[in-house]
């Protein structure tokens, strides 16, 4: 997962206009935004606020986990309930109109929770330690997300994954998704990861072999376009923890899961 901007941000637990739910990074009274020239929110206090939001606790294995009774879990539950309603609507429509509905999931902090890495690295980022962390394939689930994957499958909505992880991390990502119970369509036809050395033809507008100029939005929207135009599905729902997971079109509805620890352009 390439994280060009790692900005700890307070989470707004309210819905925003349109189909994107539960936005992050909103400033509160007396608090500046990331682009403000005013004094920023104190990072020491912000770390405490993040822990309170997640209900961060160490489990018996010494792994930092989010509490099931936390505000984070409550916000996730609301977003996931809304996504399930959309899945239900899409399943009914597909039955009558003979369409092929699909749902697209991001992976990092949408299905697999990185809180332990974030907490231990003081919400910083290093490419080598992040890669080693991913390769361990032992991240816990984002609460409720594997259930949403299985729910979509049960309703006949095709499940796809659209992640910023590199293709070299495929084995670890698939193993980890299986461990948390998101064991649905984990083949190469459904799990789209970044292959910068040999990008797919449908990204030719921004990537050629050995040259990758795609932004996150171009990569993710281009993949959804491929799912719709080339594979013949209707992406009825797109779920992610970053706005860049969701922007660029090619999805009927988008669902923003909370993430107060980093921001990906």
ZAGU-698706 format. One record per residue (C-alpha): x, y, z; residue in three letters. Coordinates in pm, whole numbers. Layout:
# residues N
<pt><px>X</px><py>Y</py><pz>Z</pz><type>ALA</type></pt>
...
# end
This chain:
# residues 265
<pt><px>0</px><py>0</py><pz>0</pz><type>UNK</type></pt>
<pt><px>162</px><py>325</py><pz>-111</pz><type>UNK</type></pt>
<pt><px>78</px><py>600</py><pz>135</pz><type>UNK</type></pt>
<pt><px>206</px><py>929</py><pz>-11</pz><type>UNK</type></pt>
<pt><px>40</px><py>1130</py><pz>265</pz><type>UNK</type></pt>
<pt><px>23</px><py>996</py><pz>619</pz><type>UNK</type></pt>
<pt><px>-191</px><py>1246</py><pz>799</pz><type>UNK</type></pt>
<pt><px>-350</px><py>1157</py><pz>1132</pz><type>UNK</type></pt>
<pt><px>-700</px><py>1300</py><pz>1113</pz><type>UNK</type></pt>
<pt><px>-1000</px><py>1324</py><pz>1340</pz><type>UNK</type></pt>
<pt><px>-1300</px><py>1123</py><pz>1221</pz><type>UNK</type></pt>
<pt><px>-1636</px><py>1278</py><pz>1152</pz><type>UNK</type></pt>
<pt><px>-1891</px><py>1015</py><pz>1246</pz><type>UNK</type></pt>
<pt><px>-2167</px><py>1178</py><pz>1048</pz><type>UNK</type></pt>
<pt><px>-2282</px><py>1106</py><pz>696</pz><type>UNK</type></pt>
<pt><px>-2182</px><py>1346</py><pz>420</pz><type>UNK</type></pt>
<pt><px>-2383</px><py>1449</py><pz>119</pz><type>UNK</type></pt>
<pt><px>-2433</px><py>1183</py><pz>-147</pz><type>UNK</type></pt>
<pt><px>-2349</px><py>816</py><pz>-130</pz><type>UNK</type></pt>
<pt><px>-2012</px><py>843</py><pz>47</pz><type>UNK</type></pt>
<pt><px>-2064</px><py>759</py><pz>413</pz><type>UNK</type></pt>
<pt><px>-1873</px><py>852</py><pz>728</pz><type>UNK</type></pt>
<pt><px>-1602</px><py>1086</py><pz>609</pz><type>UNK</type></pt>
<pt><px>-1264</px><py>1127</py><pz>778</pz><type>UNK</type></pt>
<pt><px>-1043</px><py>1427</py><pz>816</pz><type>UNK</type></pt>
<pt><px>-1304</px><py>1684</py><pz>905</pz><type>UNK</type></pt>
<pt><px>-1190</px><py>1964</py><pz>1133</pz><type>UNK</type></pt>
<pt><px>-1380</px><py>2045</py><pz>1450</pz><type>UNK</type></pt>
<pt><px>-1419</px><py>2382</py><pz>1623</pz><type>UNK</type></pt>
<pt><px>-1081</px><py>2541</py><pz>1692</pz><type>UNK</type></pt>
<pt><px>-904</px><py>2277</py><pz>1485</pz><type>UNK</type></pt>
<pt><px>-745</px><py>2332</py><pz>1145</pz><type>UNK</type></pt>
<pt><px>-750</px><py>2119</py><pz>833</pz><type>UNK</type></pt>
<pt><px>-442</px><py>1960</py><pz>675</pz><type>UNK</type></pt>
<pt><px>-405</px><py>2259</py><pz>438</pz><type>UNK</type></pt>
<pt><px>-454</px><py>2529</py><pz>697</pz><type>UNK</type></pt>
<pt><px>-191</px><py>2787</py><pz>793</pz><type>UNK</type></pt>
<pt><px>-322</px><py>2786</py><pz>1150</pz><type>UNK</type></pt>
<pt><px>-169</px><py>2582</py><pz>1429</pz><type>UNK</type></pt>
<pt><px>-259</px><py>2214</py><pz>1367</pz><type>UNK</type></pt>
<pt><px>-429</px><py>1987</py><pz>1614</pz><type>UNK</type></pt>
<pt><px>-177</px><py>1869</py><pz>1876</pz><type>UNK</type></pt>
<pt><px>-43</px><py>1531</py><pz>1763</pz><type>UNK</type></pt>
<pt><px>-4</px><py>1397</py><pz>2117</pz><type>UNK</type></pt>
<pt><px>-367</px><py>1468</py><pz>2194</pz><type>UNK</type></pt>
<pt><px>-470</px><py>1340</py><pz>1855</pz><type>UNK</type></pt>
<pt><px>-302</px><py>1004</py><pz>1923</pz><type>UNK</type></pt>
<pt><px>-506</px><py>977</py><pz>2243</pz><type>UNK</type></pt>
<pt><px>-822</px><py>1063</py><pz>2050</pz><type>UNK</type></pt>
<pt><px>-744</px><py>795</py><pz>1792</pz><type>UNK</type></pt>
<pt><px>-698</px><py>536</py><pz>2068</pz><type>UNK</type></pt>
<pt><px>-1029</px><py>640</py><pz>2222</pz><type>UNK</type></pt>
<pt><px>-1205</px><py>622</py><pz>1886</pz><type>UNK</type></pt>
<pt><px>-1076</px><py>270</py><pz>1816</pz><type>UNK</type></pt>
<pt><px>-1104</px><py>162</py><pz>2181</pz><type>UNK</type></pt>
<pt><px>-746</px><py>42</py><pz>2130</pz><type>UNK</type></pt>
<pt><px>-651</px><py>-251</py><pz>2352</pz><type>UNK</type></pt>
<pt><px>-382</px><py>-519</py><pz>2358</pz><type>UNK</type></pt>
<pt><px>-519</px><py>-870</py><pz>2315</pz><type>UNK</type></pt>
<pt><px>-373</px><py>-1181</py><pz>2478</pz><type>UNK</type></pt>
<pt><px>-129</px><py>-1220</py><pz>2188</pz><type>UNK</type></pt>
<pt><px>4</px><py>-868</py><pz>2235</pz><type>UNK</type></pt>
<pt><px>-171</px><py>-729</py><pz>1924</pz><type>UNK</type></pt>
<pt><px>-341</px><py>-391</py><pz>1928</pz><type>UNK</type></pt>
<pt><px>-708</px><py>-440</py><pz>1845</pz><type>UNK</type></pt>
<pt><px>-1013</px><py>-221</py><pz>1801</pz><type>UNK</type></pt>
<pt><px>-1284</px><py>-269</py><pz>2060</pz><type>UNK</type></pt>
<pt><px>-1618</px><py>-407</py><pz>1938</pz><type>UNK</type></pt>
<pt><px>-1784</px><py>-145</py><pz>2160</pz><type>UNK</type></pt>
<pt><px>-1588</px><py>150</py><pz>2019</pz><type>UNK</type></pt>
<pt><px>-1716</px><py>449</py><pz>1822</pz><type>UNK</type></pt>
<pt><px>-1514</px><py>307</py><pz>1531</pz><type>UNK</type></pt>
<pt><px>-1709</px><py>-18</py><pz>1544</pz><type>UNK</type></pt>
<pt><px>-2037</px><py>175</py><pz>1562</pz><type>UNK</type></pt>
<pt><px>-1947</px><py>380</py><pz>1252</pz><type>UNK</type></pt>
<pt><px>-1844</px><py>66</py><pz>1065</pz><type>UNK</type></pt>
<pt><px>-2170</px><py>-104</py><pz>1153</pz><type>UNK</type></pt>
<pt><px>-2376</px><py>185</py><pz>1013</pz><type>UNK</type></pt>
<pt><px>-2181</px><py>193</py><pz>686</pz><type>UNK</type></pt>
<pt><px>-2198</px><py>-184</py><pz>647</pz><type>UNK</type></pt>
<pt><px>-2572</px><py>-190</py><pz>717</pz><type>UNK</type></pt>
<pt><px>-2623</px><py>67</py><pz>442</pz><type>UNK</type></pt>
<pt><px>-2412</px><py>-141</py><pz>203</pz><type>UNK</type></pt>
<pt><px>-2620</px><py>-450</py><pz>281</pz><type>UNK</type></pt>
<pt><px>-2937</px><py>-262</py><pz>188</pz><type>UNK</type></pt>
<pt><px>-2779</px><py>-173</py><pz>-145</pz><type>UNK</type></pt>
<pt><px>-2678</px><py>-537</py><pz>-198</pz><type>UNK</type></pt>
<pt><px>-3038</px><py>-641</py><pz>-130</pz><type>UNK</type></pt>
<pt><px>-3171</px><py>-386</py><pz>-381</pz><type>UNK</type></pt>
<pt><px>-2918</px><py>-493</py><pz>-643</pz><type>UNK</type></pt>
<pt><px>-2999</px><py>-860</py><pz>-594</pz><type>UNK</type></pt>
<pt><px>-3371</px><py>-795</py><pz>-645</pz><type>UNK</type></pt>
<pt><px>-3305</px><py>-585</py><pz>-956</pz><type>UNK</type></pt>
<pt><px>-3070</px><py>-848</py><pz>-1099</pz><type>UNK</type></pt>
<pt><px>-3334</px><py>-1116</py><pz>-1055</pz><type>UNK</type></pt>
<pt><px>-3591</px><py>-918</py><pz>-1254</pz><type>UNK</type></pt>
<pt><px>-3364</px><py>-759</py><pz>-1514</pz><type>UNK</type></pt>
<pt><px>-3109</px><py>-1039</py><pz>-1551</pz><type>UNK</type></pt>
<pt><px>-2814</px><py>-811</py><pz>-1479</pz><type>UNK</type></pt>
<pt><px>-2478</px><py>-908</py><pz>-1325</pz><type>UNK</type></pt>
<pt><px>-2428</px><py>-704</py><pz>-1006</pz><type>UNK</type></pt>
<pt><px>-2084</px><py>-674</py><pz>-846</pz><type>UNK</type></pt>
<pt><px>-1933</px><py>-520</py><pz>-534</pz><type>UNK</type></pt>
<pt><px>-1575</px><py>-395</py><pz>-512</pz><type>UNK</type></pt>
<pt><px>-1372</px><py>-389</py><pz>-190</pz><type>UNK</type></pt>
<pt><px>-1047</px><py>-221</py><pz>-104</pz><type>UNK</type></pt>
<pt><px>-831</px><py>-440</py><pz>124</pz><type>UNK</type></pt>
<pt><px>-612</px><py>-235</py><pz>363</pz><type>UNK</type></pt>
<pt><px>-825</px><py>-100</py><pz>649</pz><type>UNK</type></pt>
<pt><px>-1137</px><py>-196</py><pz>461</pz><type>UNK</type></pt>
<pt><px>-1107</px><py>-573</py><pz>515</pz><type>UNK</type></pt>
<pt><px>-773</px><py>-609</py><pz>699</pz><type>UNK</type></pt>
<pt><px>-708</px><py>-382</py><pz>998</pz><type>UNK</type></pt>
<pt><px>-360</px><py>-224</py><pz>1023</pz><type>UNK</type></pt>
<pt><px>-408</px><py>-67</py><pz>1366</pz><type>UNK</type></pt>
<pt><px>-129</px><py>-273</py><pz>1526</pz><type>UNK</type></pt>
<pt><px>124</px><py>-148</py><pz>1269</pz><type>UNK</type></pt>
<pt><px>0</px><py>209</py><pz>1299</pz><type>UNK</type></pt>
<pt><px>12</px><py>213</py><pz>1677</pz><type>UNK</type></pt>
<pt><px>359</px><py>57</py><pz>1700</pz><type>UNK</type></pt>
<pt><px>497</px><py>300</py><pz>1443</pz><type>UNK</type></pt>
<pt><px>342</px><py>605</py><pz>1606</pz><type>UNK</type></pt>
<pt><px>120</px><py>645</py><pz>1298</pz><type>UNK</type></pt>
<pt><px>422</px><py>677</py><pz>1071</pz><type>UNK</type></pt>
<pt><px>514</px><py>477</py><pz>764</pz><type>UNK</type></pt>
<pt><px>820</px><py>297</py><pz>631</pz><type>UNK</type></pt>
<pt><px>802</px><py>95</py><pz>310</pz><type>UNK</type></pt>
<pt><px>1022</px><py>-190</py><pz>431</pz><type>UNK</type></pt>
<pt><px>850</px><py>-242</py><pz>767</pz><type>UNK</type></pt>
<pt><px>509</px><py>-211</py><pz>603</pz><type>UNK</type></pt>
<pt><px>597</px><py>-478</py><pz>344</pz><type>UNK</type></pt>
<pt><px>722</px><py>-711</py><pz>618</pz><type>UNK</type></pt>
<pt><px>401</px><py>-653</py><pz>813</pz><type>UNK</type></pt>
<pt><px>183</px><py>-737</py><pz>512</pz><type>UNK</type></pt>
<pt><px>390</px><py>-1047</py><pz>437</pz><type>UNK</type></pt>
<pt><px>321</px><py>-1185</py><pz>785</pz><type>UNK</type></pt>
<pt><px>-42</px><py>-1228</py><pz>673</pz><type>UNK</type></pt>
<pt><px>-179</px><py>-1206</py><pz>1025</pz><type>UNK</type></pt>
<pt><px>-372</px><py>-881</py><pz>1032</pz><type>UNK</type></pt>
<pt><px>-711</px><py>-904</py><pz>1205</pz><type>UNK</type></pt>
<pt><px>-1031</px><py>-824</py><pz>1021</pz><type>UNK</type></pt>
<pt><px>-1188</px><py>-483</py><pz>1006</pz><type>UNK</type></pt>
<pt><px>-1492</px><py>-560</py><pz>1224</pz><type>UNK</type></pt>
<pt><px>-1790</px><py>-675</py><pz>1018</pz><type>UNK</type></pt>
<pt><px>-1623</px><py>-651</py><pz>677</pz><type>UNK</type></pt>
<pt><px>-1570</px><py>-1024</py><pz>610</pz><type>UNK</type></pt>
<pt><px>-1937</px><py>-1074</py><pz>692</pz><type>UNK</type></pt>
<pt><px>-2024</px><py>-813</py><pz>429</pz><type>UNK</type></pt>
<pt><px>-1815</px><py>-1004</py><pz>172</pz><type>UNK</type></pt>
<pt><px>-1995</px><py>-1329</py><pz>250</pz><type>UNK</type></pt>
<pt><px>-2333</px><py>-1151</py><pz>252</pz><type>UNK</type></pt>
<pt><px>-2274</px><py>-1023</py><pz>-100</pz><type>UNK</type></pt>
<pt><px>-2179</px><py>-1371</py><pz>-219</pz><type>UNK</type></pt>
<pt><px>-2490</px><py>-1521</py><pz>-59</pz><type>UNK</type></pt>
<pt><px>-2709</px><py>-1265</py><pz>-237</pz><type>UNK</type></pt>
<pt><px>-2553</px><py>-1342</py><pz>-574</pz><type>UNK</type></pt>
<pt><px>-2350</px><py>-1021</py><pz>-601</pz><type>UNK</type></pt>
<pt><px>-2006</px><py>-1092</py><pz>-750</pz><type>UNK</type></pt>
<pt><px>-1719</px><py>-995</py><pz>-518</pz><type>UNK</type></pt>
<pt><px>-1406</px><py>-817</py><pz>-648</pz><type>UNK</type></pt>
<pt><px>-1107</px><py>-669</py><pz>-467</pz><type>UNK</type></pt>
<pt><px>-926</px><py>-353</py><pz>-583</pz><type>UNK</type></pt>
<pt><px>-619</px><py>-283</py><pz>-373</pz><type>UNK</type></pt>
<pt><px>-307</px><py>-68</py><pz>-379</pz><type>UNK</type></pt>
<pt><px>-102</px><py>-362</py><pz>-259</pz><type>UNK</type></pt>
<pt><px>159</px><py>-477</py><pz>-509</pz><type>UNK</type></pt>
<pt><px>121</px><py>-795</py><pz>-710</pz><type>UNK</type></pt>
<pt><px>426</px><py>-930</py><pz>-521</pz><type>UNK</type></pt>
<pt><px>211</px><py>-923</py><pz>-205</pz><type>UNK</type></pt>
<pt><px>-68</px><py>-1130</py><pz>-357</pz><type>UNK</type></pt>
<pt><px>9</px><py>-1455</py><pz>-172</pz><type>UNK</type></pt>
<pt><px>16</px><py>-1282</py><pz>166</pz><type>UNK</type></pt>
<pt><px>-300</px><py>-1082</py><pz>96</pz><type>UNK</type></pt>
<pt><px>-496</px><py>-1388</py><pz>-14</pz><type>UNK</type></pt>
<pt><px>-373</px><py>-1591</py><pz>285</pz><type>UNK</type></pt>
<pt><px>-471</px><py>-1315</py><pz>524</pz><type>UNK</type></pt>
<pt><px>-816</px><py>-1270</py><pz>370</pz><type>UNK</type></pt>
<pt><px>-877</px><py>-1643</py><pz>408</pz><type>UNK</type></pt>
<pt><px>-773</px><py>-1628</py><pz>775</pz><type>UNK</type></pt>
<pt><px>-1030</px><py>-1359</py><pz>857</pz><type>UNK</type></pt>
<pt><px>-1313</px><py>-1533</py><pz>674</pz><type>UNK</type></pt>
<pt><px>-1324</px><py>-1326</py><pz>354</pz><type>UNK</type></pt>
<pt><px>-1261</px><py>-1640</py><pz>150</pz><type>UNK</type></pt>
<pt><px>-1463</px><py>-1543</py><pz>-155</pz><type>UNK</type></pt>
<pt><px>-1331</px><py>-1515</py><pz>-514</pz><type>UNK</type></pt>
<pt><px>-964</px><py>-1488</py><pz>-420</pz><type>UNK</type></pt>
<pt><px>-837</px><py>-1583</py><pz>-766</pz><type>UNK</type></pt>
<pt><px>-648</px><py>-1353</py><pz>-1002</pz><type>UNK</type></pt>
<pt><px>-968</px><py>-1280</py><pz>-1197</pz><type>UNK</type></pt>
<pt><px>-1119</px><py>-1111</py><pz>-892</pz><type>UNK</type></pt>
<pt><px>-826</px><py>-975</py><pz>-688</pz><type>UNK</type></pt>
<pt><px>-677</px><py>-670</py><pz>-863</pz><type>UNK</type></pt>
<pt><px>-338</px><py>-556</py><pz>-731</pz><type>UNK</type></pt>
<pt><px>-78</px><py>-315</py><pz>-868</pz><type>UNK</type></pt>
<pt><px>158</px><py>-471</py><pz>-1120</pz><type>UNK</type></pt>
<pt><px>383</px><py>-182</py><pz>-1215</pz><type>UNK</type></pt>
<pt><px>622</px><py>-398</py><pz>-1419</pz><type>UNK</type></pt>
<pt><px>344</px><py>-537</py><pz>-1639</pz><type>UNK</type></pt>
<pt><px>32</px><py>-324</py><pz>-1602</pz><type>UNK</type></pt>
<pt><px>-289</px><py>-442</py><pz>-1771</pz><type>UNK</type></pt>
<pt><px>-392</px><py>-298</py><pz>-2105</pz><type>UNK</type></pt>
<pt><px>-699</px><py>-131</py><pz>-1954</pz><type>UNK</type></pt>
<pt><px>-463</px><py>107</py><pz>-1767</pz><type>UNK</type></pt>
<pt><px>-268</px><py>202</py><pz>-2079</pz><type>UNK</type></pt>
<pt><px>-379</px><py>564</py><pz>-2041</pz><type>UNK</type></pt>
<pt><px>-152</px><py>598</py><pz>-1737</pz><type>UNK</type></pt>
<pt><px>73</px><py>290</py><pz>-1724</pz><type>UNK</type></pt>
<pt><px>293</px><py>97</py><pz>-1965</pz><type>UNK</type></pt>
<pt><px>542</px><py>-183</py><pz>-1887</pz><type>UNK</type></pt>
<pt><px>800</px><py>-37</py><pz>-1652</pz><type>UNK</type></pt>
<pt><px>633</px><py>305</py><pz>-1637</pz><type>UNK</type></pt>
<pt><px>356</px><py>371</py><pz>-1387</pz><type>UNK</type></pt>
<pt><px>199</px><py>718</py><pz>-1384</pz><type>UNK</type></pt>
<pt><px>-147</px><py>623</py><pz>-1252</pz><type>UNK</type></pt>
<pt><px>-280</px><py>812</py><pz>-955</pz><type>UNK</type></pt>
<pt><px>-471</px><py>608</py><pz>-699</pz><type>UNK</type></pt>
<pt><px>-799</px><py>735</py><pz>-843</pz><type>UNK</type></pt>
<pt><px>-695</px><py>652</py><pz>-1201</pz><type>UNK</type></pt>
<pt><px>-585</px><py>302</py><pz>-1101</pz><type>UNK</type></pt>
<pt><px>-893</px><py>219</py><pz>-896</pz><type>UNK</type></pt>
<pt><px>-1150</px><py>381</py><pz>-1124</pz><type>UNK</type></pt>
<pt><px>-979</px><py>225</py><pz>-1426</pz><type>UNK</type></pt>
<pt><px>-1011</px><py>-118</py><pz>-1266</pz><type>UNK</type></pt>
<pt><px>-1381</px><py>-65</py><pz>-1194</pz><type>UNK</type></pt>
<pt><px>-1427</px><py>48</py><pz>-1553</pz><type>UNK</type></pt>
<pt><px>-1265</px><py>-280</py><pz>-1663</pz><type>UNK</type></pt>
<pt><px>-1501</px><py>-478</py><pz>-1440</pz><type>UNK</type></pt>
<pt><px>-1800</px><py>-306</py><pz>-1597</pz><type>UNK</type></pt>
<pt><px>-1703</px><py>-257</py><pz>-1961</pz><type>UNK</type></pt>
<pt><px>-1480</px><py>-557</py><pz>-2023</pz><type>UNK</type></pt>
<pt><px>-1615</px><py>-815</py><pz>-1778</pz><type>UNK</type></pt>
<pt><px>-1981</px><py>-717</py><pz>-1812</pz><type>UNK</type></pt>
<pt><px>-2074</px><py>-650</py><pz>-1449</pz><type>UNK</type></pt>
<pt><px>-2262</px><py>-362</py><pz>-1293</pz><type>UNK</type></pt>
<pt><px>-2064</px><py>-235</py><pz>-993</pz><type>UNK</type></pt>
<pt><px>-2352</px><py>-163</py><pz>-758</pz><type>UNK</type></pt>
<pt><px>-2134</px><py>-88</py><pz>-454</pz><type>UNK</type></pt>
<pt><px>-1776</px><py>19</py><pz>-391</pz><type>UNK</type></pt>
<pt><px>-1637</px><py>-1</py><pz>-35</pz><type>UNK</type></pt>
<pt><px>-1316</px><py>162</py><pz>87</pz><type>UNK</type></pt>
<pt><px>-1153</px><py>355</py><pz>370</pz><type>UNK</type></pt>
<pt><px>-1006</px><py>631</py><pz>148</pz><type>UNK</type></pt>
<pt><px>-1184</px><py>880</py><pz>-74</pz><type>UNK</type></pt>
<pt><px>-935</px><py>783</py><pz>-347</pz><type>UNK</type></pt>
<pt><px>-1076</px><py>427</py><pz>-325</pz><type>UNK</type></pt>
<pt><px>-1414</px><py>565</py><pz>-425</pz><type>UNK</type></pt>
<pt><px>-1364</px><py>856</py><pz>-662</pz><type>UNK</type></pt>
<pt><px>-1362</px><py>842</py><pz>-1042</pz><type>UNK</type></pt>
<pt><px>-1700</px><py>684</py><pz>-1108</pz><type>UNK</type></pt>
<pt><px>-1788</px><py>334</py><pz>-1229</pz><type>UNK</type></pt>
<pt><px>-1992</px><py>244</py><pz>-920</pz><type>UNK</type></pt>
<pt><px>-2360</px><py>300</py><pz>-842</pz><type>UNK</type></pt>
<pt><px>-2299</px><py>363</py><pz>-471</pz><type>UNK</type></pt>
<pt><px>-1985</px><py>424</py><pz>-264</pz><type>UNK</type></pt>
<pt><px>-1937</px><py>347</py><pz>105</pz><type>UNK</type></pt>
<pt><px>-1663</px><py>524</py><pz>300</pz><type>UNK</type></pt>
<pt><px>-1536</px><py>335</py><pz>605</pz><type>UNK</type></pt>
<pt><px>-1367</px><py>539</py><pz>878</pz><type>UNK</type></pt>
<pt><px>-988</px><py>568</py><pz>893</pz><type>UNK</type></pt>
<pt><px>-839</px><py>829</py><pz>1129</pz><type>UNK</type></pt>
<pt><px>-472</px><py>733</py><pz>1082</pz><type>UNK</type></pt>
<pt><px>-365</px><py>807</py><pz>723</pz><type>UNK</type></pt>
<pt><px>-476</px><py>968</py><pz>399</pz><type>UNK</type></pt>
<pt><px>-402</px><py>839</py><pz>48</pz><type>UNK</type></pt>
<pt><px>-435</px><py>1077</py><pz>-245</pz><type>UNK</type></pt>
# end
